[in-house]
Every structure is written in structure tokens, then in C-alpha cells.
Amino acid sequence: MEKETRVAVISMIVENPDAVPEVNRILHEGSEYIIGRMGIPYRTRNINIISIVLDAPQPVISGISGKLGTLDGVSVKTAYSNI
């Protein structure tokens, strides 16, 4: 039986450049669930804005979001589809 999945977007602002390798490692762990990724380097402010769209079981989305949220200098918010 296939697990029920949800569509979600994880949005983050990375203010600490040293956190980027760990962000990428965490995202790689969940790569099978990632539909798309958009990263915008905002050089004027020396930050990176990243959005990740996933179709995954709720615990996977929460796990990825939670791991990202523990990183120093990374702000994370997750929005879920209602369907």
C-alpha cells in the first residue's frame, strides 16, 4: 500500500553562508520527494532565498523542515496544499 503524500513548499532564507553545504546535504537526503527547487542568491544583502516543492509523506516534510530549521542562520517556513 502506498503512503499518503502531501504537496508542500519549504521556503527558507539563508543568512549564514557557512550553512549552505548542510542545507544541500539535508535536501539531498530528501531528493526523491523533491519536485522542484528554486534558489535566488540576493547578493545585495548577501543572503540566499530557496524554495523547495515536495510531494511526500507528512513525516518526511516535517523532518526535512525541522532539520533545516535547526541550522544557524537559516529561517524556514512550510506551507501545505489542502489536497
N, C-alpha and C positions, 0 to 999 in steps of 0.2 A: 504494500500500500504506500502511495506517495504521500509525503508530509505536506500539509497545507502551507502555502507560502504567502507572503505579503510583498507588495511593492512599496519601497521606501526610498527616500533620498536622505543621505547623510551629508550635511554641509558643514564645512569647517574653515576656520581661519587659522593659519599657521603663522604665528608671530616670532617663533623661535626657529631659525634655520637649522639648528642642530637636531631638531625633532623630525626633519624631513625623512631621513633614512628609516626611522622607526615607523613613521606613518606609512611609507611604502611597504615595509615588511608586513605590517598588520593588514594592509589592503591585499597584498599578495596571498596571504593566508585565506582570504575570503573570495579570491578571484573567480571561483566557479559560479558565484552568485551575482557577480557584478555585470550589469547590463551596459553601463557606460560610465565614463569618468570625464570630468572637465576640470582642468586646472588653469588658474589665471595668476601669473606672477604680477603682483602690483608693485613694481619697482620703486615708484614714488614714495610708497610707505614701507617698503622692504618687508612685505608680507605676501603670503600665498593664499588664494581662495580656491578651495577644492570642493566639488560636488560629486558624490558617488551615488548612482542609482542601482538599487539591488532588487532582485526577486528572490527572497529567501525565507526560511522559517523564522518566526519571531525571535527565538533564542539566538540565532546566528546574527541577525541585525542588531539586537541588543548587545551581544558580545563584542562585535566589531566597534559599535558606537562607544561602548563602555571603555574598551581598551584605548581608543583614540582619545577619549575624554580625560584619561589619566596622564596624558603626556604634558609635560611642562611647555607652556606657550602655545597650546592648541585648544581652541574653543570649538565645541561640537554641538550641533542640534540635529535632530532626526524628525522627519515628517513622514507619516504613513498614509497610503491610499486607503480609502474606505471600502475598496472592493478586493 
